[in-house]
């Protein structure tokens, strides 16, 4: 032990952290190289790939989970879930869990995705002969390395975007040929995924939302309108991506960003502007605001994204495609208790598919659209108090003027200035935005679409000062 370590004496506030790290050392000492590789694979959705590749021990991974605020002395369940999946049940004692306790908590607390679970289970059941057959079939497309493990083989397919949670065609073909006994696991995954999606659609259906509204008493304004009288209005985060690694520059987006900044500052929000945000930086922003202590005293939260996009997803400046649902999921009541029962508003200026040849001064925020049009509901978390304002319906482009900004954001800006002083609620304002944007263009049409699970009306207090002037 170094003299530096010997001379350090933890204070009372560090005791819990030190105890956790001691327990993590015990867990690490019981995990060999193979278990570390399994742990790295299971953490692919929680820790950036670059950091995982550099991790040489379980302790490195634990450090990253602590940094990402996924592991703490107060909450060790994610690690308990990971150990349970890896069948390292004897190590659960270091986290004060038993196998039975973890199993009982999984239905409500699980964080490892069904897709990640499926790949891990398949990797455990692919024998050497089956793996040999799969490698032979895809030999030309595999990197020239020593014989891969079943885990690294599946990881390669995922990294190359040949398989994902919604596309298992290649994996099904491989298993059908080389390991037909694994098809039952894949069919089970697809069946359960379909059932879960159907349940979410039912939760977010118009009838469900109407039932929530009808259950609210009409007699009390406090029960039909969200509170807007706490210490501060809240935070408005604006992600403004203009420049990309190879995608086209989004000219005119700075006009949109400035308009959002001015109008939400006018409404009382603390506005945080972020420019040309990479996937890693976006992850840090989401983690920062997910655990922001000021949410407890705020009324509301707004998150705006100006970027290129595809179906149900947006691009970071380094061109990682990020599902809108992944962004919004950081702010559920479970993930972000400070925003529980408060309106969370998300505005996305990005295409959601479709191709069109616009005029010289108009551009579309679309990138390589694909076939198929997923329901917008699939992007909204299945719980109350969310609103997603999307510049266009799934399957269509949204338009942006190279100097004057996008149709959607400019209309949102102007209608907030005009209708907040008239005490209009946010859904009425977005209806006006829909009408405004749908009337624009002759050969080119765009229709925004809001999706929401709000339980009450969002009515911003009328600011004392005049609304911001239009600027160029």
C-alpha positions in Angstrom: 0.0 0.0 0.0 1.4 3.4 -0.9 2.2 6.1 1.7 -0.4 8.3 0.1 -3.1 5.7 0.7 -1.9 5.1 4.2 -2.1 8.7 5.1 -5.6 9.3 3.8 -8.3 9.1 6.5 -11.9 9.3 5.2 -14.2 11.8 6.8 -17.8 10.9 7.9 -19.2 11.9 4.5 -16.9 9.4 2.7 -17.7 6.4 4.9 -20.5 5.1 2.7 -18.5 5.5 -0.4 -15.5 3.8 1.1 -17.6 0.9 2.3 -19.1 0.5 -1.2 -15.7 0.5 -2.8 -14.4 -2.1 -0.4 -17.3 -4.3 -1.4 -16.6 -3.7 -5.0 -13.0 -4.8 -4.5 -14.3 -8.2 -3.1 -16.5 -8.6 -6.1 -13.7 -7.8 -8.5 -11.4 -10.4 -6.8 -13.9 -13.1 -7.6 -14.3 -12.2 -11.3 -11.9 -13.6 -13.9 -11.1 -12.3 -17.3 -14.1 -14.1 -18.9 -16.5 -12.6 -16.4 -15.0 -9.1 -17.0 -15.8 -9.5 -20.7 -19.3 -10.6 -19.9 -19.7 -7.5 -17.6 -18.4 -5.2 -20.3 -20.9 -6.6 -22.8 -23.9 -6.2 -20.4 -22.8 -2.6 -19.8 -22.8 -1.6 -23.4 -26.0 0.4 -22.9 -24.7 2.2 -19.8 -21.1 3.1 -20.5 -19.6 4.6 -23.7 -18.0 2.0 -25.9 -14.6 3.8 -25.9 -14.4 3.6 -22.1 -15.5 0.0 -22.0 -12.8 -1.0 -24.5 -10.1 0.5 -22.3 -11.5 -1.2 -19.1 -9.1 -4.0 -18.1 -10.8 -5.1 -14.8 -14.2 -5.1 -13.2 -13.1 -2.2 -11.0 -12.7 0.0 -14.1 -16.2 -0.8 -15.1 -17.5 -0.1 -11.6 -15.8 3.3 -11.7 -17.6 4.1 -14.9 -20.9 3.0 -13.5 -20.3 5.3 -10.4 -19.3 8.2 -12.7 -22.5 7.7 -14.8 -24.5 7.7 -11.4 -25.7 4.2 -12.1 -24.0 2.8 -9.0 -23.9 4.3 -5.5 -23.9 3.4 -1.9 -27.6 4.1 -1.8 -28.5 2.1 -4.9 -26.5 -1.0 -6.0 -29.4 -2.7 -7.8 -28.0 -2.4 -11.3 -24.8 -4.2 -10.3 -26.9 -6.8 -8.5 -28.9 -7.3 -11.7 -25.8 -7.7 -13.7 -24.3 -10.3 -11.4 -27.7 -12.1 -11.3 -27.7 -12.3 -15.2 -24.1 -13.6 -15.1 -25.2 -16.2 -12.5 -22.7 -14.8 -10.0 -25.3 -15.2 -7.3 -22.8 -15.9 -4.5 -21.4 -12.4 -5.0 -24.8 -10.7 -4.3 -24.0 -10.9 -0.6 -21.5 -8.1 -1.0 -24.4 -5.9 -2.1 -26.8 -7.1 0.6 -29.0 -9.0 -1.8 -30.0 -12.6 -2.3 -30.8 -14.3 -5.6 -34.5 -14.5 -4.6 -34.6 -10.8 -3.7 -33.1 -9.7 -7.1 -35.5 -12.0 -9.0 -38.4 -10.5 -7.1 -37.4 -6.9 -7.8 -36.6 -7.4 -11.5 -40.2 -6.9 -12.9 -40.2 -3.3 -11.5 -36.5 -2.4 -11.3 -34.7 -4.1 -14.2 -32.5 -1.8 -16.2 -30.7 -4.2 -18.6 -32.7 -4.2 -21.8 -34.5 -7.3 -23.1 -32.3 -7.2 -26.2 -29.1 -7.2 -24.2 -30.4 -10.0 -22.1 -31.3 -12.0 -25.2 -27.8 -11.6 -26.8 -26.2 -12.6 -23.5 -28.4 -15.7 -23.1 -27.7 -16.7 -26.7 -23.9 -16.3 -26.2 -24.1 -18.6 -23.2 -25.9 -21.3 -25.2 -24.0 -21.1 -28.5 -21.6 -24.1 -28.4 -18.3 -24.3 -30.3 -19.7 -26.2 -33.3 -22.6 -23.8 -33.7 -20.2 -20.8 -33.4 -17.9 -22.3 -36.0 -20.8 -22.6 -38.5 -21.9 -19.0 -37.9 -18.4 -17.7 -38.4 -18.0 -19.7 -41.6 -21.2 -18.2 -43.0 -20.1 -14.7 -42.4 -16.3 -15.2 -42.9 -15.8 -12.5 -45.5 -17.4 -9.8 -43.2 -15.6 -10.7 -40.0 -12.4 -9.0 -38.8 -9.2 -11.0 -39.1 -8.7 -11.9 -35.5 -8.2 -15.1 -33.5 -11.2 -17.3 -33.2 -13.8 -15.1 -31.5 -16.0 -16.1 -28.6 -19.7 -16.3 -29.0 -20.0 -13.0 -27.0 -17.5 -11.1 -29.2 -19.1 -12.5 -32.3 -22.5 -11.2 -31.3 -20.9 -7.9 -30.2 -19.4 -7.5 -33.7 -22.7 -8.0 -35.4 -24.2 -5.3 -33.1 -21.4 -2.9 -33.7 -21.8 -3.3 -37.4 -25.5 -2.5 -37.1 -26.3 -5.9 -38.6 -28.6 -6.7 -35.6 -30.5 -4.5 -33.1 -33.5 -4.7 -30.9 -35.9 -4.3 -33.9 -33.9 -6.3 -36.5 -33.0 -9.9 -35.7 -33.2 -11.2 -39.3 -29.6 -12.1 -39.7 -29.4 -13.6 -36.2 -32.5 -15.7 -36.9 -31.0 -17.0 -40.2 -27.7 -17.9 -38.5 -29.5 -19.7 -35.6 -31.9 -21.5 -38.0 -28.9 -22.9 -39.9 -26.3 -23.5 -37.1 -28.2 -23.6 -33.8 -32.0 -24.2 -34.3 -32.4 -24.9 -30.6 -31.9 -21.2 -29.9 -34.9 -20.1 -32.0 -37.2 -20.6 -29.0 -35.3 -17.8 -27.2 -35.6 -15.4 -30.1 -39.3 -16.2 -30.6 -39.9 -15.6 -26.9 -38.1 -12.2 -27.1 -40.1 -11.1 -30.1 -43.4 -12.2 -28.5 -42.7 -10.4 -25.3 -41.5 -7.3 -27.1 -44.7 -7.2 -29.1 -46.8 -7.6 -26.0 -44.8 -4.8 -24.2 -45.2 -2.4 -27.2 -49.0 -3.2 -27.4 -49.3 -2.4 -23.7 -47.5 0.9 -24.1 -49.7 1.9 -27.1 -52.8 1.2 -24.9 -51.4 3.3 -22.1 -50.7 6.2 -24.5 -53.9 5.8 -26.6 -56.2 8.8 -26.9 -58.8 7.0 -24.9 -56.4 6.6 -22.0 -55.5 10.2 -22.1 -59.1 11.2 -22.2 -59.8 9.0 -19.1 -57.0 10.8 -17.2 -58.6 14.2 -18.2 -62.1 13.1 -17.3 -60.9 11.9 -13.9 -59.7 15.4 -13.0 -62.3 17.6 -11.2 -63.3 20.6 -13.2 -64.1 22.6 -10.1 -60.6 23.4 -8.9 -58.1 25.2 -11.1 -55.2 23.9 -8.9 -56.2 20.4 -9.9 -56.6 21.1 -13.6 -53.5 23.3 -14.2 -49.9 22.5 -13.3 -48.3 24.6 -10.6 -46.2 27.5 -11.8 -45.5 29.2 -8.5 -42.3 27.5 -7.1 -39.0 29.2 -6.6 -38.1 29.2 -10.3 -39.7 28.2 -13.6 -37.1 25.5 -14.4 -34.5 24.7 -16.9 -34.6 24.8 -20.7 -31.8 22.9 -22.5 -31.2 23.6 -26.1 -29.1 21.2 -28.2 -28.1 22.9 -31.4 -26.2 20.8 -33.9 -25.1 22.7 -36.9 -21.9 20.9 -37.9 -21.5 17.2 -38.3 -18.7 14.7 -39.2 -19.9 14.2 -42.7 -23.6 15.2 -42.8 -24.6 18.5 -44.3 -24.3 21.7 -42.3 -27.7 22.9 -40.9 -27.7 26.5 -42.0 -30.3 28.6 -40.3 -30.3 26.6 -37.1 -28.6 29.3 -35.0 -31.6 31.6 -35.7 -33.8 28.8 -34.2 -31.5 28.4 -31.2 -31.5 32.2 -30.5 -35.3 32.4 -30.8 -35.7 29.5 -28.3 -33.3 31.1 -25.9 -35.1 34.5 -26.0 -38.6 33.2 -25.7 -37.9 30.7 -22.9 -35.9 33.3 -21.0 -38.8 35.6 -21.3 -41.0 32.8 -19.8 -38.7 32.6 -16.8 -36.6 29.6 -17.7 -32.8 29.3 -17.1 -31.7 28.5 -20.6 -28.6 26.2 -21.2 -27.4 26.3 -24.8 -25.2 23.5 -26.1 -23.7 23.6 -29.6 -22.5 20.7 -31.8 -23.1 18.0 -29.2 -21.4 14.6 -29.6 -23.0 11.4 -28.3 -20.7 11.4 -25.3 -21.4 15.0 -24.4 -25.1 14.5 -24.8 -24.9 11.5 -22.4 -23.2 13.8 -19.9 -25.9 16.6 -20.3 -28.7 14.0 -19.8 -27.0 12.7 -16.7 -26.4 16.2 -15.4 -30.0 17.3 -15.8 -31.4 13.9 -14.7 -29.9 14.5 -11.3 -30.0 18.3 -11.1 -30.8 19.3 -7.5 -32.7 22.5 -8.6 -35.5 20.4 -10.2 -37.0 20.1 -6.7 -37.8 23.9 -6.6 -38.7 24.2 -10.3 -42.1 24.2 -12.0 -41.3 22.6 -15.4 -38.5 21.3 -17.6 -38.0 21.9 -21.3 -35.6 20.1 -23.6 -35.1 21.2 -27.3 -33.1 19.4 -30.0 -32.2 21.0 -33.3 -30.4 18.5 -35.5 -30.7 16.0 -38.4 -32.9 13.0 -37.8 -34.5 9.7 -38.9 -37.6 7.7 -37.8 -38.0 8.2 -34.0 -34.3 9.3 -33.6 -31.9 12.2 -33.8 -28.3 12.6 -34.7 -25.5 13.8 -32.5 -22.8 15.9 -34.1 -20.6 12.9 -34.4 -23.5 11.1 -36.1 -24.6 8.7 -33.5 -28.3 8.0 -34.0 -30.1 8.4 -30.7 -33.7 7.3 -30.1 -35.9 10.1 -28.9 -37.3 7.7 -26.3 -33.8 7.2 -24.9 -33.5 10.9 -24.3 -36.9 11.3 -22.7 -36.5 8.2 -20.5 -33.9 10.0 -18.4 -36.7 12.2 -16.9 -39.3 9.7 -15.8 -40.3 9.9 -12.2 -38.2 6.9 -11.3 -35.0 8.3 -13.0 -35.6 11.9 -12.1 -37.7 12.2 -8.9 -37.3 16.0 -8.8 -39.5 16.3 -11.9 -42.2 13.9 -10.7 -45.7 15.2 -11.3 -44.3 18.2 -13.2 -44.6 18.9 -16.9 -41.7 17.8 -19.1 -41.8 19.3 -22.5 -39.6 18.1 -25.4 -39.4 20.0 -28.8 -37.6 18.2 -31.7 -36.7 20.0 -34.9 -35.5 17.1 -37.1 -36.9 15.1 -39.9 -38.5 11.8 -39.2 -38.1 10.3 -42.7 -39.2 10.9 -46.3 -37.3 12.5 -49.2 -38.1 15.6 -51.1 -36.3 18.0 -53.4 -36.7 21.5 -51.8 -36.1 24.8 -53.4 -32.7 26.6 -53.2 -33.4 28.4 -50.0 -35.1 25.6 -48.2 -33.5 22.5 -46.7 -34.9 19.3 -45.2 -33.4 17.9 -41.9 -33.6 14.3 -43.2 -30.8 11.8 -43.5 -31.1 8.5 -45.5 -34.8 7.8 -44.6 -35.8 4.2 -44.5 -39.1 2.5 -45.1 -41.6 1.9 -42.3 -43.3 4.6 -40.2 -43.3 3.8 -36.4 -45.9 5.3 -34.2 -44.9 8.6 -32.5 -46.3 7.1 -29.2 -43.3 4.8 -29.1 -41.0 7.7 -28.3 -43.0 8.9 -25.3 -42.4 7.2 -21.9 -45.4 5.3 -20.7 -46.2 7.6 -17.8 -47.8 10.9 -17.1 -46.6 14.5 -17.5 -44.7 14.3 -20.8 -45.2 16.2 -24.0 -43.2 15.6 -27.2 -43.5 18.3 -29.9 -42.1 16.9 -33.1 -41.6 19.2 -36.1 -43.3 16.6 -38.4 -45.2 13.4 -38.3 -43.2 10.1 -38.7 -42.3 9.4 -42.3 -42.0 13.1 -43.4 -39.5 15.8 -43.6 -39.3 19.1 -41.7 -38.2 22.3 -43.5 -35.5 24.8 -42.4 -34.8 28.1 -44.2 -31.0 28.7 -44.6 -31.2 32.1 -43.0 -34.7 32.4 -41.4 -34.7 29.2 -39.4 -37.1 26.2 -39.5 -40.8 26.6 -40.0 -41.6 24.7 -36.8 -39.4 26.5 -34.4 -40.1 29.9 -35.8 -43.9 29.2 -35.5 -43.4 27.9 -31.9 -41.5 31.1 -31.1 -44.1 33.4 -32.5 -47.1 31.6 -31.1 -45.6 31.4 -27.6 -45.1 35.2 -27.8 -48.6 35.8 -29.0 -50.7 33.3 -27.0 -49.0 33.1 -23.6 -50.2 36.7 -22.8 -53.7 35.4 -23.7 -53.4 32.6 -21.1 -53.6 29.9 -23.7 -52.3 26.4 -22.6 -49.4 24.7 -24.4 -51.6 22.3 -26.3 -53.7 25.2 -27.7 -50.5 26.9 -28.7 -49.2 23.8 -30.4 -52.5 23.5 -32.3 -51.9 27.0 -33.6 -48.4 26.0 -34.6 -49.8 23.0 -36.5 -52.2 25.3 -38.4 -49.5 27.8 -39.1 -46.9 25.3 -40.4 -49.4 23.3 -42.4 -50.3 26.4 -44.4 -46.8 27.1 -45.4 -45.4 26.0 -48.7 -47.1 25.1 -52.0 -45.3 22.0 -53.4 -43.8 21.2 -50.0 -46.0 20.4 -47.0 -45.1 19.8 -43.3 -47.5 19.0 -40.4 -46.1 18.9 -36.9 -47.5 16.4 -34.4 -47.5 16.7 -30.6 -47.8 13.5 -28.5 -48.5 13.9 -24.8 -49.4 12.2 -21.5 -50.1 15.5 -19.7 -52.6 15.2 -16.9 -53.3 18.9 -16.6 -53.0 22.1 -18.6 -49.6 23.8 -18.9 -50.3 27.5 -18.7 -47.2 29.7 -18.4 -47.7 32.9 -16.2 -47.7 36.0 -18.3 -44.3 37.7 -18.0 -44.2 41.2 -16.7 -42.0 42.5 -19.5 -42.8 42.6 -23.2 -42.1 39.5 -25.3 -38.8 39.5 -27.2 -38.7 41.3 -30.5 -38.2 39.4 -33.7 -34.6 39.6 -34.9 -32.5 38.8 -37.9 
